[in-house]
Amino acid sequence: MPKYVYTVQDAQGNASTGMIEAGDEDQAVLVLQNKGYFILSIQPDAERGLPGFKKSTGGKVSGQALAFFSEQLATLLAGGVPLVRALSLLGEHNSNKALSNVVCEIAKEVSAGGALYKALEKHPKVFNSLWVSLVQAGEMGGQLPLALRQISEYTQKQEALKGKIITAVAYPAVLLTMSIGVLAYFVLYIVPVFAGIFRDFKLELPFITEVVVIFSEGVANNIGLIIVAAMAAVFGFKFYVSTDSGRMSWNRMVMSMPIFGAFYNNVMYERLLTTMGTLIQSGVSILNTITVLEGAFGKNLIVQKALKDVKNEVASGKSISMAFKNTGLFPGLVTEMMWMGEESGKLPDIIKTLSSFYNEQINQFIARFSSMIDPILIVGIGGIIAVIVMSVFMPIFQLSQISGK
């Protein structure tokens, strides 16, 4: 009877390796599953090792690719496919080369007896702390397929939100860019030509024409200096926000901006609550959940500092709602609802409700923004172009009157 080498995890998450005799591999898998083991890998005794794995070469892995990968892996595991075989299949047949190479490396690490979440930790550029925490909770609780589906659902929601924001901004950005190009052409090429004609005829220019001509000449004569100044401003800004004080000031300014500050804050609340609810629902401890959130908001030092304070207060025994309230950063709606969730023992459900509320606020703002920004841009840019054209044609009318006389 053939012998099979296996690596399994028990209900406590402890890994062990052994050998089993069975008629075929499916029978061996069935025997081990009946004993309550989660199968990490199983292969014939003569086929030890996993040759052919390629070293990761880096590259960009999109959120959609990760969501699809987690859904596929969950489906294979739920169907009884051993973890290493599932990883091998997805690694070998993944269309994203960067993800393919990383998954193959992970399969190799898991086949050696390591836990999946430990293998994911070695690839932080692809799998963030949220992935690691949810997979760890799923492995320890024997619910890895469920945890992977939660990751997929979370990632798809975040990608959908990102897509809505990009879609809302894309058209105005294109329109604004094209309009600036048209204005630049008028200012740098059209206005100077007519300004020369007006000087040749020694016309007394209207005030608006003089302003446009002076502005045009100033831009044309100092275009190199303007470009250098713009580049210096960009690099200076990047350097400034790379410092802690600069990043803090920039975060504070963005969060307090009129209109758009509220939108930014709503996006931040939605992301925080969605991430928090997903982690808690998966069995991740509160302290680990807040630690993951700290990493997720690494670019916003104000939120990150608030989360550090929350973690310290929760660790000292305070309630979650009180810890969030003491930061002074989160709305009363969030902290009061959290308090009700703690009192009723339904904190994950309350957090999910809050997340849905802020998601709806975001959708409403995007809808209003999309319907208002286009006409505002068209009227605004059109008005500027109309002023320039009018400033050019007013002296031409004067010139035609002189010629007529």
Backbone torsions as a table, in degrees:
resi	resn	phi	psi	omega
1	MET	NA	134.6	-177.5
2	PRO	-61.5	150.0	177.2
3	LYS	-108.8	143.3	-178.7
4	TYR	-128.4	133.1	175.6
5	VAL	-91.1	131.3	-176.8
6	TYR	-131.7	155.8	169.8
7	THR	-128.0	125.8	-175.1
8	VAL	-132.9	166.1	172.1
9	GLN	-121.5	141.0	175.4
10	ASP	-90.5	-175.0	-175.5
11	ALA	-64.4	-22.6	179.8
12	GLN	-89.2	-1.5	178.7
13	GLY	89.2	7.5	179.5
14	ASN	-81.6	130.6	-179.9
15	ALA	-91.8	145.1	176.5
16	SER	-147.8	153.2	-179.5
17	THR	-121.4	144.1	179.7
18	GLY	-162.6	-170.0	-179.6
19	MET	-131.5	143.9	-179.5
20	ILE	-137.8	145.6	175.0
21	GLU	-100.4	134.1	180.0
22	ALA	-157.1	162.2	-178.9
23	GLY	-64.2	-39.2	175.9
24	ASP	-153.3	179.9	-175.0
25	GLU	-67.2	-38.5	179.6
26	ASP	-61.3	-39.0	178.8
27	GLN	-66.6	-39.4	178.4
28	ALA	-63.2	-42.1	178.0
29	VAL	-61.2	-43.8	-179.0
30	LEU	-62.9	-42.1	179.9
31	VAL	-61.6	-46.0	-178.2
32	LEU	-67.3	-39.3	178.6
33	GLN	-66.2	-36.2	177.4
34	ASN	-65.0	-24.1	177.3
35	LYS	-83.8	-0.4	177.4
36	GLY	88.4	14.3	-179.1
37	TYR	-89.4	149.3	169.9
38	PHE	-99.8	121.9	-171.5
39	ILE	-84.0	120.6	175.4
40	LEU	-87.5	-43.6	177.6
41	SER	-157.4	152.3	174.6
42	ILE	-154.3	134.8	-177.3
43	GLN	-158.2	155.1	177.3
44	PRO	-57.9	148.3	-175.2
45	ASP	-58.2	-30.4	-176.7
46	ALA	-80.6	-5.0	-174.4
47	GLU	-118.6	42.0	179.6
48	ARG	-64.8	147.7	179.3
49	GLY	89.5	161.7	-179.5
50	LEU	-129.4	82.9	-178.5
51	PRO	-71.5	165.3	171.0
52	GLY	89.1	2.3	179.7
53	PHE	-79.6	139.1	-177.1
54	LYS	-98.6	146.6	177.1
55	LYS	-71.1	140.6	-179.8
56	SER	-62.7	134.8	179.8
57	THR	-108.4	10.3	-179.9
58	GLY	77.7	-168.5	-178.7
59	GLY	119.6	165.9	-176.5
60	LYS	-85.3	132.9	175.4
61	VAL	-120.2	118.4	-176.5
62	SER	-76.9	161.5	177.0
63	GLY	-63.2	-36.3	179.0
64	GLN	-64.0	-39.7	179.0
65	ALA	-64.6	-39.9	178.8
66	LEU	-68.5	-39.1	178.4
67	ALA	-62.9	-43.4	179.5
68	PHE	-65.9	-39.9	178.9
69	PHE	-62.7	-45.9	-178.7
70	SER	-65.3	-36.6	178.0
71	GLU	-66.6	-42.5	178.6
72	GLN	-63.6	-45.1	-179.0
73	LEU	-63.6	-41.1	178.0
74	ALA	-61.5	-41.7	-179.6
75	THR	-64.5	-44.0	-179.7
76	LEU	-65.0	-43.0	-179.5
77	LEU	-66.9	-40.3	178.6
78	ALA	-64.9	-26.2	178.3
79	GLY	-84.2	3.0	176.4
80	GLY	92.8	5.9	178.3
81	VAL	-74.8	130.5	178.4
82	PRO	-58.2	150.5	-173.0
83	LEU	-58.9	-47.6	-176.8
84	VAL	-65.2	-40.7	178.9
85	ARG	-64.1	-41.8	179.0
86	ALA	-62.1	-44.5	178.4
87	LEU	-63.7	-40.3	179.6
88	SER	-62.3	-45.0	179.8
89	LEU	-61.6	-46.0	-177.6
90	LEU	-70.6	-31.7	177.5
91	GLY	-70.0	-41.5	-176.6
92	GLU	-74.1	-28.1	-172.7
93	HIS	-114.6	19.1	179.4
94	ASN	-86.5	133.9	-177.4
95	SER	-74.1	-21.8	177.1
96	ASN	-86.7	109.0	-173.3
97	LYS	-61.8	-40.6	-179.9
98	ALA	-61.8	-47.4	179.2
99	LEU	-66.4	-38.4	178.9
100	SER	-57.6	-47.7	-178.8
101	ASN	-65.6	-40.2	179.5
102	VAL	-65.1	-43.7	-179.1
103	VAL	-64.4	-37.9	177.0
104	CYS	-62.8	-40.9	176.7
105	GLU	-63.2	-41.7	179.8
106	ILE	-63.6	-41.3	178.0
107	ALA	-59.4	-41.0	179.7
108	LYS	-64.5	-41.0	-180.0
109	GLU	-67.5	-41.0	179.7
110	VAL	-68.5	-35.9	-179.7
111	SER	-64.1	-22.8	178.6
112	ALA	-83.7	2.4	176.1
113	GLY	106.2	1.1	-179.8
114	GLY	-79.4	156.3	176.7
115	ALA	-74.3	150.9	-178.4
116	LEU	-62.5	-42.7	-177.3
117	TYR	-65.8	-31.6	176.0
118	LYS	-67.1	-38.4	177.6
119	ALA	-66.8	-38.3	179.0
120	LEU	-65.6	-34.2	-179.3
121	GLU	-59.6	-25.8	-177.5
122	LYS	-79.2	-3.1	-179.6
123	HIS	-130.2	63.1	-174.6
124	PRO	-66.2	-21.2	179.4
125	LYS	-72.6	-20.4	179.2
126	VAL	-105.2	-47.7	-176.8
127	PHE	-111.7	110.4	-177.0
128	ASN	-79.6	-176.2	-176.3
129	SER	-64.5	-28.3	176.4
130	LEU	-62.4	-47.3	176.8
131	TRP	-56.1	-49.9	-176.0
132	VAL	-60.9	-45.4	-177.6
133	SER	-65.7	-43.9	-179.2
134	LEU	-68.4	-41.0	178.4
135	VAL	-65.9	-39.9	177.9
136	GLN	-61.2	-45.2	178.3
137	ALA	-62.6	-40.3	179.3
138	GLY	-66.6	-40.4	178.8
139	GLU	-66.6	-46.0	-177.6
140	MET	-67.0	-32.2	-179.4
141	GLY	-93.2	1.9	-179.0
142	GLY	69.1	23.4	-177.5
143	GLN	-126.0	44.8	-176.6
144	LEU	-61.0	-45.2	177.9
145	PRO	-57.4	-40.7	179.0
146	LEU	-64.3	-43.7	179.2
147	ALA	-61.4	-40.5	179.6
148	LEU	-66.2	-36.9	177.5
149	ARG	-68.1	-35.1	176.6
150	GLN	-66.1	-38.4	176.1
151	ILE	-61.9	-44.7	-179.6
152	SER	-61.1	-45.8	-179.4
153	GLU	-63.5	-43.8	179.5
154	TYR	-62.1	-47.6	-178.0
155	THR	-62.9	-41.0	179.8
156	GLN	-64.2	-39.2	178.5
157	LYS	-63.7	-44.5	-179.4
158	GLN	-66.6	-38.9	177.9
159	GLU	-67.6	-36.7	177.9
160	ALA	-64.7	-41.6	178.0
161	LEU	-64.2	-43.9	178.3
162	LYS	-60.7	-41.7	179.4
163	GLY	-62.8	-39.8	178.7
164	LYS	-63.4	-41.8	-178.9
165	ILE	-67.0	-43.3	179.5
166	ILE	-62.7	-42.5	179.6
167	THR	-63.1	-40.0	-179.1
168	ALA	-67.3	-31.0	-175.7
169	VAL	-91.7	-25.9	-170.8
170	ALA	-60.3	-52.4	-176.6
171	TYR	-62.7	-48.9	176.8
172	PRO	-59.3	-36.5	-179.8
173	ALA	-65.2	-43.6	178.2
174	VAL	-63.9	-45.0	-179.8
175	LEU	-61.7	-42.8	-179.9
176	LEU	-65.5	-41.9	179.5
177	THR	-62.2	-46.6	178.8
178	MET	-63.6	-39.2	-179.9
179	SER	-65.4	-41.6	178.0
180	ILE	-62.9	-37.9	176.9
181	GLY	-61.8	-43.7	178.6
182	VAL	-64.0	-44.1	179.1
183	LEU	-62.2	-42.5	179.3
184	ALA	-61.3	-40.4	179.2
185	TYR	-63.5	-43.7	178.5
186	PHE	-62.1	-47.2	-174.5
187	VAL	-68.5	-40.2	-173.5
188	LEU	-88.0	-24.3	-172.8
189	TYR	-122.6	-46.6	-174.6
190	ILE	-75.1	-52.5	-176.6
191	VAL	-60.6	-44.9	178.9
192	PRO	-58.9	-36.0	178.9
193	VAL	-61.8	-48.5	-179.5
194	PHE	-70.3	-32.4	178.4
195	ALA	-62.2	-39.7	176.9
196	GLY	-63.2	-40.4	178.2
197	ILE	-63.9	-43.5	-178.8
198	PHE	-63.4	-38.6	179.4
199	ARG	-66.9	-38.7	179.4
200	ASP	-61.2	-36.5	-179.9
201	PHE	-90.6	0.0	178.1
202	LYS	50.8	48.2	179.6
203	LEU	-80.3	146.3	172.2
204	GLU	-84.4	111.0	-171.4
205	LEU	-82.5	142.5	172.2
206	PRO	-60.7	158.4	-176.6
207	PHE	-56.9	-45.1	-177.1
208	ILE	-64.6	-34.8	178.7
209	THR	-68.6	-41.5	178.2
210	GLU	-60.2	-42.4	179.5
211	VAL	-61.4	-46.0	-178.8
212	VAL	-65.3	-41.4	-179.8
213	VAL	-65.3	-44.7	178.9
214	ILE	-61.7	-43.7	178.5
215	PHE	-62.3	-43.9	-179.4
216	SER	-62.4	-45.5	179.8
217	GLU	-65.9	-38.0	178.4
218	GLY	-62.8	-42.6	179.2
219	VAL	-68.4	-46.1	-177.2
220	ALA	-63.8	-39.0	-177.5
221	ASN	-77.2	-18.7	-176.3
222	ASN	-124.6	26.7	-175.2
223	ILE	-61.3	-39.2	178.8
224	GLY	-63.7	-44.9	179.3
225	LEU	-63.7	-38.5	179.8
226	ILE	-64.2	-43.1	179.5
227	ILE	-63.8	-44.5	179.2
228	VAL	-62.7	-41.7	179.6
229	ALA	-64.3	-39.2	178.9
230	ALA	-65.1	-43.9	178.4
231	MET	-64.0	-40.7	178.6
232	ALA	-63.6	-38.8	178.7
233	ALA	-64.0	-41.0	179.4
234	VAL	-64.4	-48.8	-179.7
235	PHE	-66.0	-36.7	177.2
236	GLY	-63.8	-41.5	178.3
237	PHE	-63.9	-44.1	179.3
238	LYS	-61.2	-40.8	178.0
239	PHE	-65.5	-41.4	-178.2
240	TYR	-62.1	-46.7	-177.9
241	VAL	-76.4	-8.8	175.2
242	SER	-78.9	-15.2	175.4
243	THR	-88.4	155.1	-178.2
244	ASP	-62.8	-44.2	-178.6
245	SER	-66.7	-40.5	178.4
246	GLY	-65.3	-44.5	178.2
247	ARG	-62.0	-41.0	179.4
248	MET	-63.4	-43.9	179.8
249	SER	-64.5	-41.6	179.6
250	TRP	-65.3	-44.3	177.8
251	ASN	-60.0	-42.2	-179.3
252	ARG	-64.8	-40.8	-179.5
253	MET	-65.4	-44.4	-179.4
254	VAL	-63.3	-42.5	-176.9
255	MET	-69.9	-20.5	-178.1
256	SER	-106.8	6.5	178.8
257	MET	-62.3	144.3	174.5
258	PRO	-63.6	138.6	176.0
259	ILE	67.5	-65.0	-174.4
260	PHE	-72.9	-24.6	176.1
261	GLY	-63.1	-42.2	178.1
262	ALA	-63.7	-39.7	177.7
263	PHE	-64.1	-45.4	178.1
264	TYR	-59.1	-43.9	-179.8
265	ASN	-63.7	-40.7	178.5
266	ASN	-63.0	-39.9	176.5
267	VAL	-62.6	-41.9	179.5
268	MET	-64.4	-44.3	178.9
269	TYR	-62.7	-43.3	-178.3
270	GLU	-62.3	-45.5	-179.0
271	ARG	-64.8	-42.9	180.0
272	LEU	-63.3	-46.8	-177.0
273	LEU	-68.5	-40.2	178.9
274	THR	-63.5	-44.6	179.0
275	THR	-64.4	-44.6	-178.9
276	MET	-62.6	-46.1	180.0
277	GLY	-63.1	-40.8	179.6
278	THR	-63.4	-43.1	-178.6
279	LEU	-67.1	-47.4	-178.5
280	ILE	-64.0	-42.3	-179.7
281	GLN	-63.3	-26.6	-179.6
282	SER	-85.7	-3.0	177.6
283	GLY	97.5	8.0	177.2
284	VAL	-74.6	137.2	-178.4
285	SER	-64.6	158.7	-177.9
286	ILE	-60.5	-45.4	-178.4
287	LEU	-63.5	-41.9	177.2
288	ASN	-66.7	-35.5	177.5
289	THR	-61.2	-46.7	-179.1
290	ILE	-67.2	-34.4	176.7
291	THR	-62.2	-43.1	177.3
292	VAL	-62.6	-41.0	179.3
293	LEU	-63.3	-36.8	176.6
294	GLU	-57.1	-45.0	178.9
295	GLY	-67.3	-36.0	-178.5
296	ALA	-68.1	-26.2	-179.4
297	PHE	-110.8	37.0	-179.1
298	GLY	-63.7	-23.9	-178.9
299	LYS	-85.5	-9.9	177.6
300	ASN	-116.9	98.0	-173.8
301	LEU	-67.7	-27.2	179.0
302	ILE	-66.7	-48.1	178.4
303	VAL	-65.9	-41.4	-179.2
304	GLN	-61.1	-43.5	178.4
305	LYS	-63.6	-40.8	178.7
306	ALA	-61.8	-40.6	179.5
307	LEU	-68.1	-34.5	174.9
308	LYS	-63.0	-41.8	177.2
309	ASP	-64.0	-40.3	177.8
310	VAL	-60.3	-45.7	-178.6
311	LYS	-62.3	-41.8	-179.9
312	ASN	-64.6	-40.0	-178.8
313	GLU	-71.8	-39.0	177.7
314	VAL	-65.6	-39.6	179.1
315	ALA	-64.4	-28.9	179.6
316	SER	-85.1	-1.9	173.4
317	GLY	112.8	-0.9	179.9
318	LYS	-77.9	157.8	179.2
319	SER	-71.9	158.3	-179.2
320	ILE	-62.9	-45.2	-177.7
321	SER	-62.7	-41.2	179.7
322	MET	-67.3	-39.4	179.3
323	ALA	-63.4	-42.4	177.7
324	PHE	-67.9	-37.7	-179.4
325	LYS	-65.9	-38.6	-177.0
326	ASN	-66.8	-19.6	178.3
327	THR	-69.7	-27.4	-177.3
328	GLY	73.1	6.2	-176.7
329	LEU	-95.7	-29.5	-172.4
330	PHE	-99.8	144.1	-177.2
331	PRO	-61.8	156.1	178.2
332	GLY	-60.8	-32.4	177.9
333	LEU	-57.4	-43.1	-178.5
334	VAL	-66.8	-49.7	-175.2
335	THR	-69.2	-38.1	179.4
336	GLU	-68.2	-40.6	177.5
337	MET	-65.7	-38.1	176.2
338	MET	-61.5	-41.3	179.2
339	TRP	-61.2	-43.7	178.1
340	MET	-64.3	-36.8	177.9
341	GLY	-65.1	-40.0	177.7
342	GLU	-66.5	-42.0	-178.5
343	GLU	-66.1	-36.7	-177.3
344	SER	-90.6	-7.7	-177.8
345	GLY	74.9	19.5	-178.6
346	LYS	-122.5	41.3	-177.2
347	LEU	-58.1	-46.2	179.2
348	PRO	-58.5	-39.3	179.7
349	ASP	-67.0	-41.0	179.7
350	ILE	-65.1	-42.0	179.2
351	ILE	-64.1	-38.9	177.7
352	LYS	-63.4	-40.1	177.7
353	THR	-63.5	-42.9	177.8
354	LEU	-62.3	-42.4	179.1
355	SER	-60.1	-42.9	178.6
356	SER	-64.7	-37.6	179.0
357	PHE	-61.4	-48.2	-178.7
358	TYR	-71.0	-30.4	175.2
359	ASN	-63.2	-39.2	178.2
360	GLU	-68.2	-37.9	176.5
361	GLN	-61.0	-40.9	178.9
362	ILE	-64.2	-46.2	-179.5
363	ASN	-61.1	-40.3	179.3
364	GLN	-65.7	-41.4	179.4
365	PHE	-64.7	-43.7	-179.7
366	ILE	-61.6	-41.3	179.2
367	ALA	-63.3	-45.3	179.1
368	ARG	-66.4	-42.0	-179.6
369	PHE	-61.5	-45.1	-178.7
370	SER	-63.5	-36.8	-177.6
371	SER	-77.6	-22.2	-175.4
372	MET	-100.6	-35.6	-170.6
373	ILE	-68.5	-36.1	-177.9
374	ASP	-61.8	-54.2	177.9
375	PRO	-62.2	-34.4	179.0
376	ILE	-62.9	-45.4	179.4
377	LEU	-65.2	-44.2	-178.4
378	ILE	-62.0	-46.2	-179.9
379	VAL	-67.2	-43.1	-177.4
380	GLY	-64.8	-53.6	-179.6
381	ILE	-66.3	-40.6	177.7
382	GLY	-60.4	-38.7	178.8
383	GLY	-64.4	-41.5	179.4
384	ILE	-63.5	-45.7	178.8
385	ILE	-62.7	-39.2	179.4
386	ALA	-62.7	-39.9	178.5
387	VAL	-63.0	-44.0	179.7
388	ILE	-63.2	-46.5	-179.8
389	VAL	-62.1	-43.5	-179.7
390	MET	-63.8	-39.7	-179.9
391	SER	-64.8	-29.4	179.0
392	VAL	-78.4	-40.3	-173.6
393	PHE	-82.1	-22.4	178.9
394	MET	-60.0	-47.5	175.6
395	PRO	-65.6	-30.6	178.2
396	ILE	-63.8	-39.0	176.3
397	PHE	-62.7	-40.2	177.3
398	GLN	-62.2	-42.1	-178.8
399	LEU	-64.7	-37.1	179.4
400	SER	-68.8	-34.2	177.9
401	GLN	-68.1	-37.4	178.8
402	ILE	-65.9	-43.2	-180.0
403	SER	-63.5	-36.9	-177.8
404	GLY	-67.2	-30.4	179.4
405	LYS	-75.7	NA	NA
